[in-house]
Amino acid sequence: MATKLGLTILLLSTCSAYCADLRYWIEPCTRAETSCQKSDVQLAEWALQAWQASSDGKLQLAKTDRMTQANIRIHWADSEQGQYGETRPFVTDSMRGAEVYVRPDLRGMGPDILAAGSQDPLFRDTIVYLTCLHEAGHALGLSHTADFADIMYFFGYDKGDVREYFGRYRRKLHDRSDIVKNSGMSIQDRARLIQLLK
C-alpha cells in the first residue's frame, strides 16, 4: 500500500470546531481492465463509513454522484497503476482533496495472495476492503505507521508478512456482512483520527 503524498492532505483543515463535512465519489465498476467487481463499490463505502463511525461524530462523509464535487475520489486501478493502492492530493480553485486508487486485481500481488484470493472470495474482499480503508486514511491526512496492528501500517518498514496481515482480518469473518462489524482499525488508528479532528 503506497502513497505519493508530497504534502499533507489537509482535508480536515476545513473542519469547524465541531465537525468536518466531506463528500466522496466512488467509480462505478464498469472498466473490465481493472478486474473490479460490482460489490467492490460497497466495500469502498464500508471503508469510508468505518472512518466516520470512528470519529466520535466529528466527521461526516456524504456520497455524491459527481466526481468533480467530491473531496475524496476512489478509482479502481488497473494492473499498471500500483501494487495495492495509492493516494494523491489535489487542489483546485474551489476545493482540496485526494484521488484514491485501489487495485482490486490480485494477479500483481504474488502467486500466494492470488491463490488464496481465488480459492476464498472473502479473502479477496478482505484485501480490497482493507486497501480502501488504508488509502481513505491517507485521504483524511493519516500517515503510515510501523505498527503491524494498524490499518495505516506500511509493509516497507520491516517487510511484514503480507499474507498474515490480511489473513488475521479474514479469520474474523464468517460471511461478507461481518466486514461491517469489524472495522479493521486499531485503537491507535482511531486515536490518530480523533487527534486530527481536534
MARBA-3410 file (N, C-alpha, C, O; in Angstrom, 1 decimal):
198
0.8,-1.2,0.0,0.0,0.0,0.0,0.9,1.2,0.0,1.5,1.6,1.0 ~ 0.9,1.9,-1.1,1.8,3.0,-1.2,1.0,4.3,-1.4,-0.2,4.3,-1.7 ~ 1.7,5.4,-1.1,1.1,6.7,-1.3,2.1,7.7,-1.7,3.3,7.6,-1.3 ~ 1.7,8.6,-2.6,2.6,9.7,-3.0,2.1,11.0,-2.5,1.5,11.8,-3.2 ~ 2.3,11.1,-1.2,1.8,12.4,-0.5,3.0,13.3,-0.4,3.7,13.3,0.7
3.2,14.1,-1.4,4.3,15.0,-1.3,4.0,16.1,-0.3,5.0,16.8,0.1 ~ 2.8,16.3,0.0,2.4,17.3,1.1,1.2,16.7,1.8,0.5,15.8,1.4 ~ 1.1,17.1,3.1,0.0,16.6,3.9,-1.3,17.0,3.3,-1.6,18.1,2.9 ~ -2.2,16.0,3.2,-3.6,16.3,2.7,-4.3,16.9,3.9,-4.6,16.3,4.9 ~ -4.7,18.2,3.7,-5.3,18.9,4.8,-6.8,19.0,4.6,-7.4,20.0,4.7
-7.4,17.8,4.2,-8.9,17.8,4.1,-9.6,18.3,5.4,-10.6,18.9,5.3 ~ -9.0,17.9,6.5,-9.6,18.2,7.8,-9.3,19.6,8.2,-9.8,20.0,9.3 ~ -8.5,20.4,7.5,-8.2,21.8,7.8,-9.5,22.7,7.7,-9.5,23.8,8.2 ~ -10.5,22.1,6.9,-11.7,22.9,6.8,-12.7,22.6,7.8,-13.9,23.0,7.7 ~ -12.3,21.9,8.8,-13.2,21.5,9.9,-13.7,22.7,10.7,-13.0,23.7,10.9
-15.0,22.6,11.1,-15.5,23.6,12.0,-15.0,23.1,13.4,-14.3,22.1,13.5 ~ -15.3,23.8,14.4,-14.9,23.4,15.8,-15.6,22.1,16.2,-15.2,21.4,17.1 ~ -16.7,21.7,15.4,-17.4,20.5,15.9,-17.5,19.4,14.8,-17.7,18.2,15.2 ~ -17.3,19.7,13.6,-17.5,18.6,12.6,-16.8,18.9,11.3,-16.7,20.1,10.9 ~ -16.4,17.9,10.6,-15.9,18.1,9.2,-16.9,17.4,8.3,-17.3,16.3,8.4
-17.3,18.2,7.3,-18.2,17.7,6.2,-17.5,17.5,4.9,-17.0,18.5,4.3 ~ -17.4,16.3,4.5,-16.7,16.0,3.2,-17.5,15.1,2.3,-18.4,14.4,2.8 ~ -17.3,15.3,1.0,-18.1,14.5,0.0,-17.1,13.5,-0.6,-15.9,13.7,-0.7 ~ -17.7,12.3,-1.0,-16.9,11.3,-1.6,-17.6,10.8,-2.9,-18.9,10.8,-3.0 ~ -16.8,10.3,-3.8,-17.3,9.7,-5.0,-16.6,8.4,-5.2,-15.4,8.3,-5.0
-17.3,7.3,-5.7,-16.7,6.0,-5.9,-16.9,5.7,-7.4,-18.1,5.7,-7.8 ~ -15.9,5.4,-8.1,-16.0,5.0,-9.5,-16.9,3.8,-9.7,-16.7,2.8,-9.0 ~ -17.9,3.8,-10.5,-18.7,2.6,-10.8,-17.8,1.5,-11.4,-16.8,1.8,-12.0 ~ -18.1,0.3,-11.1,-17.3,-0.8,-11.6,-17.7,-1.2,-13.1,-18.5,-2.1,-13.3 ~ -17.1,-0.4,-14.0,-17.5,-0.6,-15.4,-16.3,-0.9,-16.3,-16.5,-1.3,-17.5
-15.1,-0.7,-15.9,-13.9,-0.9,-16.7,-13.4,-2.3,-16.5,-12.8,-2.6,-15.4 ~ -13.5,-3.2,-17.5,-13.0,-4.6,-17.4,-11.6,-4.7,-17.1,-11.2,-5.6,-16.4 ~ -10.7,-3.7,-17.5,-9.3,-3.9,-17.3,-8.9,-3.8,-15.8,-7.8,-4.1,-15.5 ~ -9.8,-3.3,-15.0,-9.5,-3.2,-13.5,-9.8,-4.5,-12.8,-9.3,-4.6,-11.7 ~ -10.6,-5.4,-13.4,-11.0,-6.6,-12.7,-11.8,-6.3,-11.4,-11.9,-7.2,-10.6
-12.4,-5.2,-11.3,-13.2,-4.9,-10.2,-14.5,-5.7,-10.3,-14.9,-6.0,-11.4 ~ -15.2,-5.9,-9.1,-16.5,-6.5,-9.1,-17.5,-5.4,-8.6,-17.1,-4.6,-7.8 ~ -18.7,-5.5,-9.1,-19.7,-4.5,-8.7,-19.8,-4.3,-7.2,-20.1,-3.2,-6.7 ~ -19.6,-5.4,-6.4,-19.7,-5.3,-5.0,-18.5,-4.6,-4.4,-18.6,-4.3,-3.2 ~ -17.5,-4.3,-5.1,-16.3,-3.6,-4.6,-16.7,-2.2,-4.2,-16.1,-1.6,-3.3
-17.7,-1.6,-4.9,-18.2,-0.3,-4.6,-18.7,-0.2,-3.1,-18.4,0.7,-2.4 ~ -19.4,-1.3,-2.7,-19.9,-1.4,-1.4,-18.7,-1.5,-0.4,-18.8,-0.9,0.7 ~ -17.7,-2.2,-0.7,-16.5,-2.3,0.2,-15.9,-1.0,0.4,-15.5,-0.6,1.5 ~ -15.8,-0.2,-0.7,-15.2,1.2,-0.5,-16.1,2.0,0.4,-15.6,2.8,1.2 ~ -17.4,1.9,0.2,-18.4,2.7,1.0,-18.2,2.3,2.5,-18.2,3.1,3.4
-18.1,1.0,2.7,-18.0,0.5,4.1,-16.7,1.0,4.7,-16.7,1.4,5.9 ~ -15.6,1.1,4.0,-14.4,1.7,4.5,-14.5,3.1,4.9,-14.1,3.5,6.0 ~ -15.2,3.9,4.1,-15.4,5.3,4.4,-16.3,5.4,5.7,-16.1,6.3,6.5 ~ -17.3,4.6,5.7,-18.3,4.6,6.9,-17.5,4.2,8.1,-17.9,4.7,9.2 ~ -16.5,3.4,8.0,-15.8,3.0,9.2,-15.0,4.1,9.8,-15.0,4.3,11.0
-14.4,5.0,8.9,-13.7,6.1,9.4,-14.7,7.1,10.1,-14.4,7.7,11.1 ~ -15.8,7.3,9.4,-16.8,8.2,10.0,-17.3,7.7,11.4,-17.4,8.5,12.3 ~ -17.5,6.4,11.5,-18.0,5.8,12.8,-17.0,5.9,13.9,-17.3,5.9,15.0 ~ -15.7,6.0,13.5,-14.6,6.1,14.5,-14.3,7.5,14.9,-13.3,7.8,15.6 ~ -15.0,8.5,14.4,-14.7,9.9,14.6,-15.4,10.6,15.7,-15.3,11.8,15.9
-16.1,9.8,16.5,-16.9,10.4,17.6,-17.9,11.5,17.1,-18.1,12.5,17.8 ~ -18.4,11.3,15.9,-19.4,12.2,15.4,-18.8,13.5,14.8,-19.6,14.3,14.4 ~ -17.5,13.6,14.7,-16.9,14.8,14.2,-16.7,14.8,12.7,-16.4,15.8,12.1 ~ -16.8,13.6,12.1,-16.6,13.5,10.6,-17.8,13.1,9.9,-18.4,12.0,10.3 ~ -18.3,13.8,9.0,-19.5,13.5,8.2,-19.1,13.3,6.7,-18.6,14.3,6.1
-19.3,12.2,6.2,-19.0,11.9,4.8,-20.3,11.6,4.0,-21.1,10.8,4.4 ~ -20.5,12.4,3.0,-21.7,12.3,2.1,-21.3,11.9,0.7,-20.3,12.4,0.2 ~ -22.1,10.9,0.2,-21.8,10.5,-1.2,-22.3,11.4,-2.2,-23.4,12.0,-2.0 ~ -21.6,11.6,-3.3,-22.1,12.4,-4.4,-21.9,11.6,-5.7,-20.9,10.8,-5.8 ~ -22.7,11.7,-6.7,-22.6,11.0,-7.9,-21.7,11.8,-8.9,-21.5,11.3,-10.0
-21.3,13.0,-8.6,-20.5,13.8,-9.4,-19.0,13.9,-8.9,-18.8,14.5,-7.8 ~ -18.1,13.3,-9.6,-16.7,13.3,-9.2,-16.2,14.6,-8.9,-15.4,14.8,-7.9 ~ -16.5,15.6,-9.7,-16.0,17.0,-9.5,-16.4,17.6,-8.2,-15.8,18.7,-7.8 ~ -17.5,17.1,-7.6,-17.9,17.7,-6.3,-17.4,17.0,-5.1,-17.6,17.4,-4.0 ~ -16.5,16.0,-5.3,-16.1,15.1,-4.2,-14.7,15.5,-3.7,-13.8,15.8,-4.5
-14.5,15.6,-2.4,-13.2,15.7,-1.8,-12.3,14.5,-1.9,-11.1,14.5,-2.1 ~ -13.0,13.3,-1.7,-12.4,12.0,-1.8,-12.9,11.3,-3.0,-14.1,11.1,-3.1 ~ -12.0,10.9,-3.9,-12.4,10.3,-5.2,-11.8,8.9,-5.3,-10.5,8.8,-5.4 ~ -12.6,7.9,-5.2,-12.0,6.5,-5.2,-12.1,5.9,-6.6,-13.2,5.8,-7.2 ~ -11.0,5.5,-7.2,-10.9,5.0,-8.5,-10.4,3.5,-8.4,-9.7,3.2,-7.5
-10.9,2.7,-9.4,-10.4,1.3,-9.5,-9.2,1.3,-10.4,-9.3,1.6,-11.6 ~ -8.0,0.9,-9.9,-6.8,0.9,-10.7,-6.6,-0.4,-11.5,-7.1,-1.4,-11.0 ~ -6.0,-0.3,-12.6,-5.7,-1.5,-13.4,-4.3,-1.9,-13.0,-3.6,-1.4,-12.1 ~ -3.8,-3.0,-13.7,-2.5,-3.6,-13.3,-1.3,-2.7,-13.5,-0.2,-3.0,-13.0 ~ -1.5,-1.6,-14.2,-0.4,-0.7,-14.4,-0.3,0.5,-13.4,0.6,1.3,-13.4
-1.2,0.5,-12.5,-1.4,1.6,-11.5,-1.1,1.2,-10.1,-1.9,1.6,-9.2 ~ 0.0,0.6,-9.8,0.3,0.3,-8.4,0.1,-1.1,-7.9,-0.7,-1.8,-8.5 ~ 0.7,-1.4,-6.8,0.6,-2.8,-6.3,-0.7,-3.0,-5.5,-1.4,-4.0,-5.8 ~ -1.0,-2.2,-4.6,-2.2,-2.3,-3.8,-3.1,-1.1,-3.9,-4.2,-1.2,-4.5 ~ -2.5,0.0,-3.5,-3.3,1.3,-3.6,-2.4,2.5,-3.5,-1.2,2.4,-3.2
-2.9,3.6,-3.9,-2.1,4.9,-3.9,-3.1,6.0,-3.6,-4.2,6.0,-4.1 ~ -2.6,7.1,-3.0,-3.4,8.3,-2.7,-2.6,9.5,-3.2,-1.4,9.6,-2.8 ~ -3.2,10.3,-3.9,-2.6,11.6,-4.4,-3.4,12.8,-4.1,-4.6,12.8,-4.3 ~ -2.8,13.8,-3.5,-3.6,15.0,-3.2,-3.9,15.8,-4.5,-3.2,15.7,-5.5 ~ -5.0,16.5,-4.4,-5.3,17.5,-5.5,-5.8,18.8,-4.9,-6.4,18.8,-3.8
-5.6,19.9,-5.5,-6.0,21.2,-5.1,-6.6,21.9,-6.3,-5.9,22.0,-7.3 ~ -7.8,22.4,-6.2,-8.4,23.2,-7.3,-8.7,24.6,-6.7,-8.5,24.8,-5.5 ~ -9.3,25.4,-7.5,-9.7,26.8,-7.0,-10.8,26.7,-6.0,-10.9,27.5,-5.1 ~ -11.6,25.6,-6.1,-12.7,25.5,-5.2,-12.6,24.5,-4.1,-13.4,24.6,-3.1 ~ -11.7,23.6,-4.2,-11.6,22.6,-3.1,-10.2,21.9,-3.1,-9.4,22.0,-4.0
-10.0,21.2,-2.0,-8.8,20.3,-1.9,-9.3,18.9,-1.6,-10.4,18.8,-1.1 ~ -8.5,18.0,-2.0,-8.9,16.6,-1.7,-7.9,15.6,-2.1,-6.7,15.9,-2.2 ~ -8.4,14.4,-2.3,-7.5,13.3,-2.6,-8.1,12.3,-3.7,-9.3,12.0,-3.6 ~ -7.2,12.0,-4.6,-7.6,10.9,-5.6,-7.0,9.6,-5.0,-5.8,9.5,-4.8 ~ -7.9,8.7,-4.8,-7.5,7.4,-4.2,-7.6,6.3,-5.3,-8.6,6.2,-6.0
-6.6,5.5,-5.4,-6.6,4.4,-6.4,-6.4,3.1,-5.7,-5.5,2.9,-4.9 ~ -7.4,2.2,-5.9,-7.3,0.9,-5.3,-7.3,-0.2,-6.4,-8.1,-0.1,-7.3 ~ -6.4,-1.1,-6.3,-6.3,-2.2,-7.3,-7.0,-3.4,-6.8,-6.5,-4.1,-5.9 ~ -8.1,-3.8,-7.4,-8.8,-5.0,-7.0,-8.4,-6.3,-7.6,-8.8,-7.4,-7.2 ~ -7.5,-6.2,-8.6,-6.9,-7.3,-9.3,-5.8,-7.9,-8.5,-4.7,-7.3,-8.3
-5.9,-9.2,-8.0,-4.9,-9.8,-7.2,-3.7,-10.4,-8.0,-2.7,-10.8,-7.4 ~ -3.8,-10.3,-9.3,-2.7,-11.0,-10.1,-1.3,-10.4,-9.9,-0.3,-11.1,-10.1 ~ -1.2,-9.1,-9.5,0.0,-8.5,-9.3,0.6,-8.6,-7.9,1.6,-8.0,-7.6 ~ -0.1,-9.3,-7.0,0.3,-9.4,-5.6,1.0,-10.6,-5.2,1.2,-10.9,-4.1 ~ 1.4,-11.4,-6.2,2.2,-12.6,-6.0,1.3,-13.8,-6.0,0.1,-13.7,-5.8
1.9,-15.0,-6.3,1.1,-16.2,-6.5,0.4,-16.7,-5.2,-0.7,-17.3,-5.3 ~ 1.0,-16.4,-4.1,0.4,-16.9,-2.8,-0.9,-16.1,-2.5,-1.9,-16.7,-2.2 ~ -0.8,-14.8,-2.7,-2.0,-14.0,-2.5,-3.1,-14.3,-3.5,-4.2,-14.4,-3.2 ~ -2.7,-14.4,-4.8,-3.6,-14.7,-5.8,-4.3,-16.0,-5.6,-5.5,-16.2,-5.8 ~ -3.6,-17.1,-5.2,-4.2,-18.4,-5.0,-5.2,-18.3,-3.8,-6.3,-18.9,-3.9
-4.8,-17.6,-2.7,-5.7,-17.5,-1.6,-6.9,-16.8,-2.0,-8.0,-17.2,-1.6 ~ -6.8,-15.7,-2.7,-8.0,-14.9,-3.1,-8.9,-15.6,-4.1,-10.1,-15.5,-4.1 ~ -8.3,-16.4,-5.0,-9.0,-17.2,-6.0,-9.8,-18.3,-5.3,-11.0,-18.6,-5.7 ~ -9.3,-18.9,-4.3,-10.0,-20.0,-3.6,-11.0,-19.5,-2.5,-11.9,-20.2,-2.2 ~ -10.8,-18.3,-2.1,-11.6,-17.8,-1.0,-12.1,-16.3,-1.3,-11.3,-15.4,-1.1
-13.3,-16.2,-1.8,-13.8,-14.8,-2.1,-13.7,-13.8,-1.0,-13.5,-12.6,-1.2 ~ -13.9,-14.3,0.3,-13.8,-13.4,1.4,-12.4,-12.9,1.7,-12.2,-11.8,2.2 ~ -11.4,-13.7,1.3,-10.0,-13.2,1.4,-9.8,-12.1,0.4,-9.1,-11.1,0.7 ~ -10.3,-12.3,-0.8,-10.2,-11.3,-1.8,-10.9,-10.0,-1.4,-10.4,-8.9,-1.5 ~ -12.1,-10.1,-0.8,-12.8,-9.0,-0.3,-12.1,-8.3,0.8,-12.1,-7.1,0.9
-11.4,-9.1,1.6,-10.6,-8.5,2.7,-9.5,-7.6,2.2,-9.4,-6.5,2.7 ~ -8.8,-8.0,1.2,-7.8,-7.2,0.6,-8.3,-5.9,0.0,-7.7,-4.9,0.2 ~ -9.4,-6.0,-0.7,-10.0,-4.8,-1.3,-10.5,-3.9,-0.3,-10.2,-2.7,-0.3 ~ -11.2,-4.4,0.7,-11.7,-3.6,1.8,-10.6,-2.9,2.6,-10.6,-1.7,2.8 ~ -9.6,-3.7,3.0,-8.5,-3.1,3.8,-7.7,-2.1,3.1,-7.2,-1.1,3.6
-7.6,-2.3,1.8,-6.8,-1.3,0.9,-7.6,0.0,0.8,-7.0,1.0,0.9 ~ -8.9,-0.2,0.6,-9.8,1.1,0.6,-9.7,1.8,2.0,-9.6,3.0,2.0 ~ -9.7,1.0,3.0,-9.6,1.6,4.4,-8.3,2.4,4.6,-8.3,3.5,5.1 ~ -7.2,1.7,4.2,-5.9,2.3,4.3,-5.7,3.6,3.5,-5.3,4.6,4.0 ~ -6.1,3.5,2.3,-6.0,4.7,1.4,-6.9,5.8,1.8,-6.6,7.0,1.7
-8.1,5.5,2.3,-9.0,6.5,2.8,-8.4,7.2,4.0,-8.6,8.4,4.2 ~ -7.7,6.4,4.8,-7.0,7.0,5.9,-6.0,8.1,5.5,-5.9,9.2,6.1 ~ -5.2,7.8,4.4,-4.3,8.8,3.8,-5.1,10.0,3.3,-4.7,11.1,3.5 ~ -6.2,9.8,2.7,-7.0,10.9,2.1,-7.5,11.8,3.3,-7.6,13.0,3.0 ~ -7.7,11.3,4.4,-8.1,12.1,5.6,-6.9,12.8,6.3,-7.0,13.6,7.1
-5.7,12.4,5.9,-4.5,13.0,6.4,-3.6,12.2,7.3,-2.6,12.6,7.8 ~ -3.9,10.9,7.4,-3.1,10.0,8.3,-1.9,9.5,7.5,-2.0,9.1,6.3 ~ -0.8,9.4,8.2,0.5,8.9,7.6,0.6,7.4,7.9,-0.1,6.9,8.7 ~ 1.7,6.8,7.3,2.0,5.4,7.7,2.5,5.3,9.1,2.9,6.2,9.7 ~ 2.3,4.1,9.6,2.9,3.7,10.9,3.8,2.4,10.7,3.7,1.8,9.7
4.5,2.1,11.7,5.4,0.9,11.7,4.7,-0.2,12.6,5.4,-1.2,12.9 ~ 3.5,0.0,13.1,2.8,-0.9,14.0,2.0,-1.9,13.1,1.0,-1.4,12.5 ~ 2.3,-3.2,13.1,1.6,-4.2,12.3,0.1,-4.2,12.7,-0.7,-4.7,11.9 ~ -0.3,-3.8,13.8,-1.7,-3.8,14.2,-2.5,-2.7,13.6,-3.8,-2.8,13.5 ~ -1.9,-1.7,13.0,-2.6,-0.6,12.5,-3.0,-0.8,11.0,-2.3,-1.5,10.3
-4.2,-0.2,10.7,-4.5,-0.2,9.2,-3.6,0.7,8.5,-3.5,0.5,7.2 ~ -3.0,1.6,9.1,-2.1,2.5,8.4,-0.6,2.0,8.4,0.3,2.7,8.0 ~ -0.5,0.8,8.8,0.9,0.1,8.8,1.4,0.1,7.3,0.6,-0.1,6.4 ~ 2.7,0.3,7.2,3.4,0.2,5.9,4.3,-1.0,5.9,5.2,-1.1,6.7 ~ 4.1,-1.9,4.9,5.0,-3.1,4.8,6.4,-2.8,4.6,7.3,-3.6,5.0
6.8,-1.6,4.0,8.2,-1.3,3.8,9.0,-1.1,5.0,10.2,-1.1,4.9 ~ 8.4,-0.9,6.2,9.2,-0.6,7.4,10.0,-1.9,7.8,11.1,-1.8,8.2 ~ 9.3,-3.0,7.8,10.0,-4.2,8.2,9.7,-5.5,7.4,9.9,-6.6,7.9 ~ 9.2,-5.3,6.2,8.9,-6.4,5.4,7.9,-7.4,6.1,8.1,-8.6,6.1 ~ 6.9,-6.8,6.7,5.9,-7.6,7.4,5.2,-8.7,6.6,5.2,-8.5,5.3
4.7,-9.7,7.2,4.0,-10.8,6.5,2.7,-10.3,5.9,1.7,-10.1,6.6 ~ 2.7,-10.1,4.6,1.6,-9.6,3.9,0.4,-10.5,4.0,-0.8,-10.1,4.2 ~ 0.6,-11.8,3.8,-0.5,-12.8,3.8,-1.1,-12.8,5.2,-2.4,-12.9,5.3 ~ -0.3,-12.7,6.3,-0.9,-12.8,7.6,-1.6,-11.4,7.9,-2.5,-11.4,8.7 ~ -1.1,-10.3,7.4,-1.7,-9.0,7.6,-3.2,-9.1,7.2,-4.1,-8.7,7.9
-3.4,-9.6,6.0,-4.8,-9.8,5.6,-5.5,-11.0,6.2,-6.7,-10.9,6.5 ~ -4.7,-12.0,6.4,-5.3,-13.3,7.0,-5.9,-13.1,8.4,-7.0,-13.7,8.6 ~ -5.3,-12.3,9.2,-5.8,-12.2,10.6,-7.2,-11.5,10.6,-8.1,-11.8,11.4 ~ -7.4,-10.6,9.6,-8.7,-9.9,9.5,-9.7,-10.9,8.9,-10.8,-11.0,9.3 ~ -9.3,-11.7,7.9,-10.2,-12.7,7.2,-10.7,-13.6,8.2,-11.9,-14.1,8.1
-9.9,-14.0,9.2,-10.4,-15.0,10.2,-11.5,-14.5,11.1,-12.1,-15.3,11.8 ~ -11.7,-13.2,11.1,-12.8,-12.6,11.9,-14.2,-12.7,11.1,-15.2,-12.4,11.7 ~ -14.1,-13.1,9.9,-15.3,-13.0,9.0,-15.9,-14.4,8.8,-15.2,-15.4,8.5 ~ -17.2,-14.5,9.1,-17.9,-15.8,8.7,-18.6,-15.6,7.4,-18.7,-16.6,6.6 ~ -19.1,-14.4,7.1,-19.6,-14.1,5.8,-19.3,-12.6,5.5,-18.8,-11.9,6.4
-19.7,-12.2,4.3,-19.3,-10.8,3.9,-19.9,-9.7,4.8,-19.3,-8.7,4.9 ~ -21.1,-9.9,5.3,-21.7,-8.9,6.1,-20.9,-8.6,7.4,-21.1,-7.6,8.1 ~ -20.0,-9.5,7.8,-19.2,-9.3,9.0,-18.2,-8.2,8.8,-17.6,-7.7,9.8 ~ -17.9,-7.8,7.6,-17.0,-6.7,7.4,-17.5,-5.4,8.0,-16.7,-4.7,8.6 ~ -18.8,-5.2,8.0,-19.4,-4.0,8.6,-19.1,-4.0,10.2,-19.0,-3.0,10.8
-19.1,-5.2,10.8,-18.9,-5.3,12.2,-17.5,-5.3,12.7,-17.2,-5.2,13.8 ~ -16.6,-5.4,11.7,-15.1,-5.4,12.0,-14.4,-4.3,11.2,-14.1,-4.6,10.1 ~ -14.2,-3.2,11.8,-13.7,-2.0,11.1,-12.3,-2.3,10.5,-12.0,-1.7,9.4 ~ -11.5,-3.1,11.1,-10.1,-3.3,10.6,-9.1,-2.3,11.2,-8.0,-2.3,10.9 ~ -9.6,-1.3,12.0,-8.8,-0.3,12.6,-8.3,-0.7,14.0,-9.0,-1.5,14.7
-7.2,-0.2,14.4,-6.6,-0.4,15.7,-7.1,0.8,16.6,-7.6,1.8,16.1 ~ -6.8,0.6,17.9,-7.1,1.7,18.8,-6.3,2.9,18.4,-6.7,4.1,18.5 ~ -5.0,2.7,18.0,-4.1,3.8,17.6,-4.7,4.5,16.4,-4.6,5.7,16.3 ~ -5.2,3.8,15.4,-5.7,4.4,14.2,-6.9,5.4,14.6,-6.9,6.5,14.1 ~ -7.7,4.9,15.5,-8.9,5.8,15.9,-8.4,7.0,16.6,-8.8,8.1,16.4
-7.4,6.8,17.5,-6.9,7.9,18.3,-6.2,8.9,17.4,-6.3,10.1,17.6 ~ -5.5,8.5,16.4,-4.9,9.4,15.5,-5.9,10.2,14.7,-5.7,11.4,14.4 ~ -7.0,9.6,14.3,-8.1,10.3,13.6,-8.7,11.4,14.5,-8.9,12.5,14.1 ~ -9.0,11.0,15.7,-9.5,12.0,16.7,-8.6,13.1,16.9,-9.0,14.3,17.0 ~ -7.3,12.9,16.9,-6.3,13.9,17.1,-6.4,14.9,15.9,-6.3,16.1,16.1
-6.5,14.4,14.7,-6.6,15.2,13.5,-7.8,16.1,13.5,-7.8,17.2,13.0 ~ -8.9,15.6,14.2,-10.2,16.3,14.2,-10.3,17.3,15.3,-11.3,18.1,15.3 ~ -9.3,17.4,16.1,-9.3,18.4,17.2,-9.0,19.8,16.7,-9.0,20.8,17.5
END
